[in-house]
Amino acid sequence: MEIPTIVGAGLIVIGAGMGIGRIGSSAMDAIARQPEATNKIQTAMLIAAALIEGIGFAALFAA
């Protein structure tokens, strides 16, 4: 692997991790504010995290 490819792959992983972390943090804040909406919030969080992870995998394969 060349150096730019390795750097690109590292940035992809960091970006995906930060995105999923931000989604989790926002979901915990929302659940703390409205505990009765926990199931809807968790479902939306899991779907968004899966989409980010899928885009991260696609970007890694492209790199």
C-alpha positions in Angstrom: 0.0 0.0 0.0 1.1 3.5 -0.7 1.3 6.2 2.0 -1.7 8.3 0.7 -3.9 5.2 0.6 -3.0 4.4 4.2 -3.6 8.0 5.3 -7.0 8.0 3.4 -8.0 4.7 5.0 -7.1 6.1 8.5 -9.2 9.3 7.9 -12.1 7.2 6.8 -12.0 5.1 10.0 -11.6 8.2 12.2 -14.5 9.9 10.4 -16.8 7.0 10.7 -16.0 6.5 14.4 -16.6 10.1 15.1 -19.9 10.0 13.3 -21.2 7.0 15.1 -20.0 8.4 18.4 -21.9 11.6 17.8 -25.0 9.7 16.9 -24.7 7.7 20.1 -24.2 10.8 22.2 -27.2 12.5 20.7 -29.4 9.5 21.2 -28.4 9.3 24.9 -29.3 13.0 25.3 -32.6 12.5 23.6 -33.4 9.4 25.7 -32.6 11.4 28.8 -35.0 14.1 27.8 -37.8 11.8 26.6 -37.5 8.3 28.1 -40.9 7.3 26.7 -39.5 7.6 23.1 -36.6 5.2 23.8 -37.6 2.6 21.2 -38.0 5.1 18.3 -34.8 6.8 19.2 -32.8 3.6 19.4 -34.2 2.4 16.0 -33.3 5.6 14.3 -29.8 5.6 15.9 -29.1 2.0 14.7 -30.2 2.7 11.2 -28.1 5.9 11.0 -25.1 4.1 12.5 -25.5 1.2 10.0 -25.6 3.6 7.1 -22.5 5.4 8.3 -20.7 2.1 8.8 -21.7 1.0 5.3 -20.4 4.2 3.7 -17.2 3.7 5.7 -16.7 0.2 4.3 -17.4 1.3 0.8 -14.9 4.1 1.1 -12.3 1.7 2.5 -12.8 -0.6 -0.5 -12.5 2.4 -2.8 -9.3 3.5 -1.1 
